[in-house]
């Protein structure tokens, strides 16, 4: 549960800090403008990087689970239900 909380906190920081930075990015001096296209592209790029990283971790975990618990794995042991013939 702590891991999930930490993950959500990290994702919130990754999103909230750049948004707050961009909200207050306008300078006090006249003539200082914020190019919003660049800022939006930067935020999109950061979020896509996070999304691809999370997707790679989830995919890797699924592949590991499939290989670890396949029937042909020599280390796989039958569960108590399979030993008793309940199925």
Secondary structure as the mmCIF struct_conf table of DSSP 4:
data_model
#
loop_
_struct_conf.conf_type_id
_struct_conf.id
_struct_conf.beg_label_comp_id
_struct_conf.beg_label_asym_id
_struct_conf.beg_label_seq_id
_struct_conf.end_label_comp_id
_struct_conf.end_label_asym_id
_struct_conf.end_label_seq_id
HELX_RH_AL_P HELX_RH_AL_P1 UNK A 2 UNK A 23
TURN_TY1_P TURN_TY1_P1 UNK A 24 UNK A 24
BEND BEND1 UNK A 26 UNK A 26
BEND BEND2 UNK A 28 UNK A 29
TURN_TY1_P TURN_TY1_P2 UNK A 30 UNK A 31
HELX_RH_AL_P HELX_RH_AL_P2 UNK A 36 UNK A 68
TURN_TY1_P TURN_TY1_P3 UNK A 69 UNK A 69
TURN_TY1_P TURN_TY1_P4 UNK A 71 UNK A 72
TURN_TY1_P TURN_TY1_P5 UNK A 74 UNK A 75
HELX_RH_AL_P HELX_RH_AL_P3 UNK A 80 UNK A 84
TURN_TY1_P TURN_TY1_P6 UNK A 85 UNK A 85
#
